[in-house]
């Protein structure tokens, strides 16, 4: 079995061993503990939608099952419209929506940058010589606001903050600026910021992961709960998904990332750093951040409703269980918060097989080059009249045009998009700038409010294009990814939010909450004072009794 390999075999190679007492009881009725936990463990499971959570919840027996015995918010919201990885991760530990974090997308267009590539990656420094949005130097500079770790280190420099993830943007956007250590998966191992030496501990973990990647891996066995969804789906005449069950040839790093082994590697490094940094053993509360990215790569590569996602959920449940058991054995008083950066929808070919007859792939006519060509024919202008990173989201008018030409292109582009049968609506920069700030339950927001939550006046487009429900913004399912996310619809916005601590009284609140609520909620748990203004989220009361775990208002 793959599950447990890294959290067992590899961890024995990379961290000191110690006596292993029996795991602590999962939960028992008790009031909110009087003392703050010594360790906060914040976990983001990339592309872990509320739909996937609901579909697999009943089968869990390990770490995910443990978390469902704490405070459960099955209807959390990444409430903004731009439901991508970088914006979503920027909300989790800042308490702010993307319009205030400044992280409006994974990539956006900045026509003022000196280089030829005007696309900017959310976690890069575009001023670095020779860089591009795909060959970049990682940086936190675009994040406009502090994170939980930043607040903790400011209040008490003795607090330790460690961030580990499968993606740089996950580690960076949740970690912030004041970190003791930060690591993410690079081309072929864990790495960090430019100029950071890979420590001997990380070298050992990288060596163990390399041994794993350099082996052929057989297909995983199918557990009983996955058999009902174990059938292939034809995407194109030559491409199908759902038959490999994570079989992998030696050296195939892409396949490694899109498998349960990838999350196990992040957990292995996280557990190693937990021991190395003595997290949770000091007088101050420490913070361990874990960005688990495999679910996202699996969702993109195989969809969200097949055997691969079922296998991933089964493995993730067991890997998290093993990780929590290590914390229990170490006697650490810890609290866990788990959520996701966004949801996702299944590939349209399987959706159509399962009663969603209107599920479709986006038409190529919506890609920026095609739209520019259509606008050129309409206006008589030439060149790339509009710029963008895909068939939806932020669209930018080319600033090399004269002001009169820009106004003409903007008018015609808006009309073009609104007339397209796959477009739900279009908002202009002026409409978004004038819209009020979001308020009220996130499940009741209008599309304008969702788009406002993602709007940054310096980085957002001249237009924001929102596609109709069930339109997958990938035209060619044979190009590598078969499914994705990014829309304002609930399958992309809704994510679970789970909080757990030993002896916590179980509660479940089915009403909508936001991921920006996680920061003030955890701050209240450790007695951390936050600024009175400048944070979008609110504290969630995790005490199931008449008492409150939030500070008095």
C-alpha positions as CSV (number, residue, x, y, z in Angstrom):
1,X,0.0,0.0,0.0
2,X,1.2,3.5,-0.8
3,X,-0.6,5.2,2.1
4,X,1.5,5.2,5.2
5,X,4.8,4.6,3.3
6,X,6.1,8.1,3.9
7,X,4.6,8.7,7.3
8,X,6.1,5.4,8.4
9,X,9.2,4.3,6.5
10,X,10.5,7.7,5.5
11,X,9.9,9.4,8.8
12,X,11.9,6.8,10.6
13,X,14.8,7.9,8.4
14,X,14.4,11.6,8.8
15,X,13.4,12.3,12.5
16,X,14.5,10.9,15.8
17,X,12.5,8.0,17.1
18,X,11.0,8.0,20.6
19,X,8.6,5.9,22.7
20,X,5.2,5.8,21.1
21,X,2.4,5.9,23.8
22,X,-1.1,5.0,22.8
23,X,-2.9,7.8,20.9
24,X,-5.0,10.1,23.0
25,X,-8.8,9.7,22.9
26,X,-10.3,11.5,19.9
27,X,-12.8,13.5,21.9
28,X,-14.8,13.7,25.0
29,X,-17.3,16.3,26.2
30,X,-15.6,19.2,28.0
31,X,-15.7,23.0,28.2
32,X,-13.3,25.1,26.2
33,X,-9.9,24.6,27.7
34,X,-8.7,27.4,29.8
35,X,-5.2,27.5,28.4
36,X,-4.3,28.2,24.7
37,X,-2.9,25.3,22.7
38,X,0.8,25.1,22.4
39,X,0.6,24.4,18.7
40,X,-1.7,25.4,15.9
41,X,-1.7,23.1,12.9
42,X,-3.4,24.7,9.8
43,X,-3.9,22.5,6.9
44,X,-5.1,23.5,3.4
45,X,-6.2,20.6,1.1
46,X,-6.1,22.1,-2.3
47,X,-9.3,21.7,-4.3
48,X,-11.1,20.0,-1.4
49,X,-14.6,21.0,-2.2
50,X,-17.6,20.7,0.1
51,X,-19.0,18.3,-2.4
52,X,-16.0,16.0,-2.2
53,X,-16.1,16.3,1.6
54,X,-19.8,15.3,1.7
55,X,-19.3,12.4,-0.8
56,X,-16.5,10.7,1.2
57,X,-17.2,11.7,4.8
58,X,-19.0,8.5,5.8
59,X,-16.1,6.3,4.9
60,X,-13.4,7.9,6.9
61,X,-11.9,6.3,10.0
62,X,-8.6,8.2,10.4
63,X,-7.5,11.8,10.6
64,X,-10.3,13.3,8.6
65,X,-12.8,11.3,10.7
66,X,-11.1,12.8,13.8
67,X,-11.6,16.3,12.5
68,X,-15.3,15.8,11.9
69,X,-15.7,15.2,15.6
70,X,-14.7,18.8,16.4
71,X,-16.3,22.0,15.2
72,X,-17.6,21.3,11.7
73,X,-18.6,24.0,9.2
74,X,-19.5,22.0,6.0
75,X,-20.5,25.1,4.2
76,X,-17.4,27.3,4.3
77,X,-16.9,29.7,1.5
78,X,-14.0,30.9,-0.5
79,X,-16.5,33.7,-1.0
80,X,-14.9,35.5,-3.9
81,X,-15.4,34.9,-7.6
82,X,-11.8,34.2,-8.6
83,X,-11.6,30.7,-7.0
84,X,-8.0,29.9,-7.8
85,X,-5.2,28.5,-5.7
86,X,-3.3,31.7,-4.9
87,X,-6.3,33.9,-4.1
88,X,-7.8,31.1,-2.0
89,X,-4.6,30.5,0.0
90,X,-4.3,34.3,0.6
91,X,-7.6,34.3,2.5
92,X,-7.0,31.4,4.9
93,X,-4.5,33.0,7.4
94,X,-4.9,36.7,6.6
95,X,-8.6,37.1,7.4
96,X,-9.0,39.1,4.2
97,X,-10.6,38.5,0.9
98,X,-8.5,38.7,-2.3
99,X,-9.6,42.3,-3.0
100,X,-7.7,43.3,0.1
101,X,-4.9,40.7,0.0
102,X,-4.0,41.9,-3.5
103,X,-3.9,38.3,-4.8
104,X,-6.6,38.6,-7.5
105,X,-5.6,35.4,-9.4
106,X,-2.8,32.9,-9.9
107,X,-1.6,35.1,-12.7
108,X,-2.6,38.6,-13.8
109,X,-1.5,41.1,-16.5
110,X,0.8,44.0,-15.5
111,X,1.6,46.0,-18.6
112,X,4.0,48.2,-16.6
113,X,6.6,45.5,-15.9
114,X,9.9,46.0,-17.8
115,X,10.1,42.5,-19.2
116,X,8.5,41.3,-22.4
117,X,6.3,38.8,-20.5
118,X,3.5,41.0,-19.0
119,X,1.9,38.1,-17.2
120,X,2.8,38.2,-13.5
121,X,2.7,35.1,-11.2
122,X,1.2,35.8,-7.8
123,X,4.3,34.6,-5.9
124,X,7.2,36.0,-7.9
125,X,9.4,39.0,-8.1
126,X,9.1,40.2,-11.7
127,X,12.0,42.6,-11.2
128,X,14.5,39.7,-11.1
129,X,16.7,39.8,-14.2
130,X,15.8,37.2,-16.8
131,X,12.7,36.0,-15.1
132,X,9.3,35.3,-16.5
133,X,5.9,34.2,-15.1
134,X,6.9,30.6,-15.7
135,X,10.6,30.8,-14.8
136,X,10.5,33.0,-11.8
137,X,12.1,33.8,-8.4
138,X,9.6,33.1,-5.6
139,X,8.6,36.1,-3.5
140,X,5.9,37.1,-1.0
141,X,6.0,40.8,-2.2
142,X,2.5,40.8,-3.8
143,X,0.7,39.9,-0.5
144,X,-0.5,43.2,0.9
145,X,-1.6,42.1,4.4
146,X,-0.1,40.2,7.4
147,X,-0.8,36.6,8.1
148,X,-1.5,34.8,11.4
149,X,2.2,33.9,11.7
150,X,3.1,37.5,11.2
151,X,0.8,38.6,14.0
152,X,2.0,35.8,16.3
153,X,5.7,36.7,15.8
154,X,5.0,40.4,16.3
155,X,3.2,39.7,19.6
156,X,5.8,37.2,20.8
157,X,9.0,36.6,18.9
158,X,9.4,33.3,20.7
159,X,6.5,31.8,18.6
160,X,7.8,29.6,15.8
161,X,6.2,29.6,12.4
162,X,6.9,26.8,9.9
163,X,5.2,26.5,6.5
164,X,5.5,23.5,4.2
165,X,3.5,22.8,1.0
166,X,3.3,21.1,-2.3
167,X,3.1,24.5,-4.0
168,X,5.1,27.6,-3.5
169,X,2.0,29.8,-3.6
170,X,0.4,27.8,-0.8
171,X,3.4,27.9,1.5
172,X,4.0,31.6,0.8
173,X,0.4,33.0,1.0
174,X,-0.3,31.2,4.2
175,X,3.1,31.6,5.7
176,X,3.5,35.4,5.2
177,X,6.8,37.2,6.0
178,X,7.9,36.3,9.5
179,X,8.8,32.6,9.3
180,X,11.3,30.4,10.9
181,X,11.3,28.0,8.0
182,X,9.4,27.7,4.7
183,X,9.6,24.9,2.2
184,X,7.7,23.8,-0.9
185,X,8.2,21.3,-3.7
186,X,10.4,22.5,-6.5
187,X,11.4,20.8,-9.7
188,X,12.5,17.6,-8.0
189,X,12.6,18.2,-4.2
190,X,11.7,20.6,-1.4
191,X,13.2,24.0,-1.8
192,X,12.8,27.5,-0.4
193,X,13.5,31.2,-1.3
194,X,16.5,32.1,-3.4
195,X,19.6,32.0,-1.3
196,X,18.2,29.6,1.3
197,X,20.4,26.6,1.8
198,X,18.7,23.2,1.9
199,X,19.3,21.9,5.4
200,X,20.6,18.4,6.1
201,X,17.1,17.5,7.4
202,X,15.4,18.6,4.2
203,X,18.2,16.9,2.2
204,X,17.3,13.6,3.9
205,X,13.6,14.0,3.2
206,X,14.4,14.8,-0.4
207,X,16.6,11.7,-0.7
208,X,13.8,9.6,0.6
209,X,11.3,11.1,-1.8
210,X,13.7,10.6,-4.7
211,X,14.0,6.9,-3.8
212,X,10.2,6.7,-3.9
213,X,10.0,8.5,-7.3
214,X,12.7,6.3,-8.8
215,X,10.6,3.2,-8.3
216,X,7.9,1.9,-10.5
217,X,4.6,2.0,-8.6
218,X,1.8,-0.5,-9.2
219,X,-1.8,0.5,-9.4
220,X,-3.4,1.0,-6.0
221,X,-5.9,-1.5,-4.8
222,X,-9.5,-0.3,-4.9
223,X,-11.3,-0.3,-1.5
224,X,-14.9,-1.3,-1.3
225,X,-16.1,2.3,-1.0
226,X,-14.5,3.2,-4.3
227,X,-15.8,0.4,-6.5
228,X,-19.0,2.2,-7.5
229,X,-17.0,5.0,-9.2
230,X,-14.3,2.7,-10.6
231,X,-14.9,3.0,-14.3
232,X,-13.0,4.9,-17.1
233,X,-14.4,8.0,-18.8
234,X,-13.6,8.9,-22.4
235,X,-12.5,12.5,-22.7
236,X,-11.4,12.6,-26.4
237,X,-11.2,9.8,-28.9
238,X,-7.7,9.1,-27.8
239,X,-7.7,10.1,-24.1
240,X,-9.6,8.5,-21.2
241,X,-9.2,8.8,-17.4
242,X,-10.1,6.6,-14.5
243,X,-8.2,3.3,-15.4
244,X,-4.7,3.8,-14.0
245,X,-5.3,4.0,-10.3
246,X,-2.0,5.9,-9.8
247,X,0.3,3.3,-11.5
248,X,3.5,5.2,-12.2
249,X,6.7,4.6,-14.1
250,X,10.0,5.3,-12.3
251,X,11.0,8.9,-12.5
252,X,7.6,10.3,-13.5
253,X,7.4,13.4,-11.2
254,X,4.2,14.7,-12.8
255,X,2.5,11.4,-12.0
256,X,4.0,11.5,-8.5
257,X,2.5,15.0,-7.9
258,X,-1.0,13.7,-9.0
259,X,-1.0,10.9,-6.4
260,X,-1.5,10.4,-2.7
261,X,2.3,10.0,-2.3
262,X,2.7,13.8,-2.9
263,X,0.7,14.7,0.3
264,X,2.5,12.0,2.2
265,X,5.8,13.7,1.3
266,X,4.6,17.1,2.6
267,X,3.4,15.4,5.8
268,X,6.7,13.7,6.2
269,X,8.6,16.9,6.0
270,X,6.1,18.6,8.2
271,X,6.6,16.0,10.9
272,X,10.3,16.1,10.5
273,X,10.3,19.9,11.1
274,X,7.9,19.5,14.0
275,X,10.6,17.4,15.7
276,X,13.6,19.5,14.5
277,X,12.1,22.8,15.6
278,X,10.5,21.4,18.8
279,X,7.2,22.9,17.8
280,X,4.6,22.9,20.6
281,X,7.2,22.4,23.3
282,X,7.9,26.0,24.3
283,X,6.1,28.6,26.4
284,X,4.7,30.4,23.3
285,X,2.2,28.9,20.9
286,X,3.8,27.8,17.6
287,X,2.3,27.5,14.1
288,X,2.7,24.7,11.6
289,X,1.2,25.3,8.2
290,X,0.7,22.4,5.8
291,X,-0.4,22.9,2.2
292,X,-1.5,19.5,0.7
293,X,-1.6,19.9,-3.0
294,X,-2.3,16.3,-4.4
295,X,-6.1,16.6,-4.3
296,X,-5.8,19.5,-6.8
297,X,-3.5,17.8,-9.2
298,X,-5.7,14.7,-9.0
299,X,-8.8,16.7,-9.6
300,X,-7.3,18.4,-12.6
301,X,-5.9,15.2,-14.0
302,X,-8.8,12.7,-13.3
303,X,-11.8,14.8,-12.1
304,X,-13.4,14.9,-8.8
305,X,-15.9,12.0,-8.9
306,X,-13.9,9.0,-10.0
307,X,-11.9,6.2,-8.4
308,X,-8.7,8.4,-8.2
309,X,-10.4,11.0,-6.0
310,X,-11.9,8.3,-3.9
311,X,-8.5,6.7,-3.4
312,X,-7.0,10.1,-2.6
313,X,-9.6,10.7,0.1
314,X,-9.0,7.3,1.6
315,X,-5.3,7.8,1.6
316,X,-5.5,11.3,2.9
317,X,-7.7,10.2,5.8
318,X,-5.1,7.6,6.8
319,X,-2.0,9.8,6.3
320,X,-3.5,12.5,8.4
321,X,-4.4,9.9,11.0
322,X,-0.8,8.8,11.2
323,X,0.4,12.4,11.4
324,X,-2.0,13.2,14.3
325,X,-1.0,10.0,16.1
326,X,2.6,11.3,16.1
327,X,1.4,14.6,17.7
328,X,-0.5,12.6,20.3
329,X,2.5,10.4,21.0
330,X,4.6,13.5,21.6
331,X,2.2,14.8,24.2
332,X,1.7,18.1,22.4
333,X,-1.4,20.2,23.2
334,X,-2.4,21.1,19.6
335,X,-5.3,22.5,17.7
336,X,-6.1,21.7,14.0
337,X,-7.8,23.9,11.5
338,X,-8.4,22.3,8.0
339,X,-10.0,23.9,5.0
340,X,-9.4,24.4,1.2
341,X,-8.3,27.1,-1.1
342,X,-11.2,26.4,-3.5
343,X,-13.5,23.6,-4.7
344,X,-13.8,22.2,-8.2
345,X,-16.1,20.5,-10.5
346,X,-15.9,17.1,-12.3
347,X,-14.9,16.8,-15.9
348,X,-17.9,17.5,-18.2
349,X,-17.7,14.2,-19.9
350,X,-18.5,12.3,-16.7
351,X,-21.0,15.0,-15.7
352,X,-23.0,14.4,-18.9
353,X,-23.0,10.7,-18.2
354,X,-24.4,11.5,-14.7
355,X,-27.5,13.6,-15.6
356,X,-25.8,17.0,-16.1
357,X,-26.6,17.3,-19.8
358,X,-25.6,20.9,-19.9
359,X,-22.0,20.4,-18.8
360,X,-19.6,21.6,-21.5
361,X,-16.1,22.7,-22.3
362,X,-15.4,26.3,-23.1
363,X,-15.4,27.3,-26.7
364,X,-12.0,28.3,-28.1
365,X,-13.6,31.6,-29.3
366,X,-13.3,32.9,-25.7
367,X,-9.5,32.7,-25.4
368,X,-7.8,36.1,-25.6
369,X,-6.2,35.6,-28.9
370,X,-9.5,34.7,-30.5
371,X,-11.3,37.6,-28.9
372,X,-8.7,40.0,-30.1
373,X,-9.1,38.7,-33.6
374,X,-12.8,39.2,-33.4
375,X,-12.5,42.7,-32.1
376,X,-9.9,43.5,-34.8
377,X,-12.4,42.5,-37.4
378,X,-15.0,44.7,-35.7
379,X,-12.8,47.8,-35.1
380,X,-10.2,47.7,-37.9
381,X,-7.5,47.8,-35.2
382,X,-4.6,45.3,-35.2
383,X,-2.6,43.3,-32.7
384,X,-3.5,42.0,-29.3
385,X,-6.3,44.3,-28.4
386,X,-7.1,42.6,-25.2
387,X,-4.8,40.6,-22.9
388,X,-5.7,37.8,-20.4
389,X,-4.5,34.5,-19.0
390,X,-7.5,32.4,-20.1
391,X,-11.0,32.3,-21.4
392,X,-12.6,33.9,-18.4
393,X,-11.7,36.1,-15.4
394,X,-9.7,39.4,-15.7
395,X,-9.4,40.9,-19.2
396,X,-7.1,43.9,-19.9
397,X,-7.3,46.4,-22.7
398,X,-3.9,46.9,-24.4
399,X,-2.4,50.1,-23.0
400,X,-0.4,50.7,-26.2
401,X,-3.6,51.9,-27.8
402,X,-4.7,55.5,-27.7
403,X,-7.3,56.4,-25.1
404,X,-10.0,56.7,-27.8
405,X,-9.0,53.2,-29.1
406,X,-9.0,51.8,-25.6
407,X,-12.5,53.0,-25.0
408,X,-13.6,51.6,-28.3
409,X,-12.1,48.2,-27.6
410,X,-13.5,48.1,-24.1
411,X,-17.0,48.8,-25.4
412,X,-16.8,46.2,-28.2
413,X,-15.2,43.6,-25.9
414,X,-17.9,44.0,-23.3
415,X,-20.6,43.6,-26.0
416,X,-18.7,40.5,-27.5
417,X,-18.6,38.7,-24.2
418,X,-22.2,39.5,-23.2
419,X,-23.4,38.1,-26.5
420,X,-21.4,34.9,-26.1
421,X,-23.7,31.9,-25.2
422,X,-21.3,30.6,-22.6
423,X,-20.9,33.9,-20.7
424,X,-23.1,34.6,-17.7
425,X,-22.1,38.2,-17.2
426,X,-19.4,40.8,-17.5
427,X,-18.4,43.6,-15.1
428,X,-16.4,46.6,-15.9
429,X,-13.6,48.0,-13.7
430,X,-15.9,51.1,-13.1
431,X,-18.8,48.9,-11.9
432,X,-16.6,46.9,-9.6
433,X,-14.9,50.0,-8.1
434,X,-18.3,51.5,-7.4
435,X,-19.8,48.3,-5.9
436,X,-20.2,48.2,-2.1
437,X,-17.9,46.0,0.0
438,X,-19.3,42.5,0.6
439,X,-21.5,41.9,3.6
440,X,-24.0,39.4,4.8
441,X,-24.1,35.6,4.5
442,X,-21.8,34.5,1.6
443,X,-24.3,32.1,0.3
444,X,-26.6,35.0,-0.6
445,X,-24.1,37.2,-2.4
446,X,-24.8,38.4,-5.9
447,X,-22.3,37.8,-8.7
448,X,-21.3,41.5,-8.5
449,X,-20.5,41.1,-4.8
450,X,-18.4,37.9,-5.4
451,X,-16.5,39.7,-8.1
452,X,-16.0,42.7,-5.8
453,X,-14.5,40.5,-3.2
454,X,-11.8,39.6,-5.8
455,X,-11.3,43.2,-7.1
456,X,-8.1,45.1,-6.6
457,X,-8.0,48.4,-8.5
458,X,-4.3,48.2,-9.3
459,X,-4.2,44.5,-10.4
460,X,-7.7,43.5,-11.7
461,X,-8.7,43.7,-15.3
462,X,-10.7,46.3,-17.2
463,X,-13.4,43.6,-17.5
464,X,-14.1,40.6,-15.4
465,X,-15.8,37.8,-17.4
466,X,-17.8,35.1,-15.6
467,X,-18.8,31.9,-17.4
468,X,-22.1,30.2,-17.1
469,X,-22.5,27.3,-14.6
470,X,-21.0,23.9,-15.6
471,X,-18.8,25.4,-18.3
472,X,-15.3,24.0,-17.8
473,X,-12.8,26.6,-18.9
474,X,-10.5,24.1,-20.6
475,X,-11.3,23.7,-24.3
476,X,-9.2,20.6,-25.0
477,X,-9.5,17.8,-22.5
478,X,-6.7,16.0,-24.2
479,X,-4.1,18.7,-23.3
480,X,-3.2,17.3,-19.9
481,X,-5.8,18.7,-17.5
482,X,-9.4,17.5,-17.9
483,X,-11.1,19.5,-15.1
484,X,-10.6,22.7,-13.2
485,X,-12.1,25.5,-11.1
486,X,-12.1,29.3,-10.9
487,X,-15.8,30.1,-11.2
488,X,-18.2,31.9,-8.8
489,X,-20.5,28.9,-8.6
490,X,-20.9,26.9,-5.4
491,X,-19.0,23.9,-6.6
492,X,-15.9,26.1,-6.7
493,X,-16.7,28.4,-3.7
494,X,-17.9,26.0,-1.1
495,X,-15.2,24.2,1.0
496,X,-15.3,22.5,4.5
497,X,-13.9,24.3,7.5
498,X,-12.9,22.0,10.4
499,X,-11.5,22.8,13.8
500,X,-10.4,20.1,16.3
501,X,-8.7,20.0,19.7
502,X,-8.6,17.2,22.2
503,X,-11.7,17.1,24.4
504,X,-13.5,19.7,22.2
505,X,-17.3,19.3,22.3
506,X,-18.5,18.4,18.8
507,X,-20.7,20.9,17.0
508,X,-21.8,21.3,13.4
509,X,-23.0,24.5,12.0
510,X,-24.5,24.1,8.4
511,X,-24.9,27.8,7.7
512,X,-22.4,29.7,5.5
513,X,-19.2,31.0,6.9
514,X,-16.0,32.3,5.2
515,X,-12.5,31.1,5.1
516,X,-11.5,34.7,6.1
517,X,-13.1,33.8,9.5
518,X,-10.3,31.3,10.2
519,X,-7.7,33.9,11.3
520,X,-9.8,35.7,13.9
521,X,-11.1,32.3,15.1
522,X,-7.6,30.9,15.7
523,X,-6.4,34.2,17.2
524,X,-9.2,34.0,19.8
525,X,-8.1,30.4,20.7
526,X,-4.6,31.6,21.6
527,X,-5.5,35.0,23.1
528,X,-3.9,36.9,20.2
529,X,-5.1,40.5,19.9
530,X,-5.8,41.6,16.3
531,X,-6.2,45.1,14.8
532,X,-9.7,46.5,15.3
533,X,-10.0,47.3,11.6
534,X,-8.6,46.0,8.4
535,X,-9.7,42.3,8.7
536,X,-12.7,41.1,6.7
537,X,-13.3,37.9,8.8
538,X,-15.0,37.4,12.1
539,X,-14.4,35.1,15.0
540,X,-16.4,31.9,14.9
541,X,-17.6,30.6,18.3
542,X,-16.2,27.0,18.6
543,X,-17.7,26.5,22.1
544,X,-20.8,24.3,21.8
545,X,-22.1,25.5,25.1
546,X,-23.6,28.8,26.2
547,X,-20.1,30.2,26.7
548,X,-18.2,31.7,23.8
549,X,-14.7,31.2,22.6
550,X,-14.6,34.6,20.9
551,X,-13.7,37.9,22.6
552,X,-16.5,40.1,23.8
553,X,-17.5,42.7,21.2
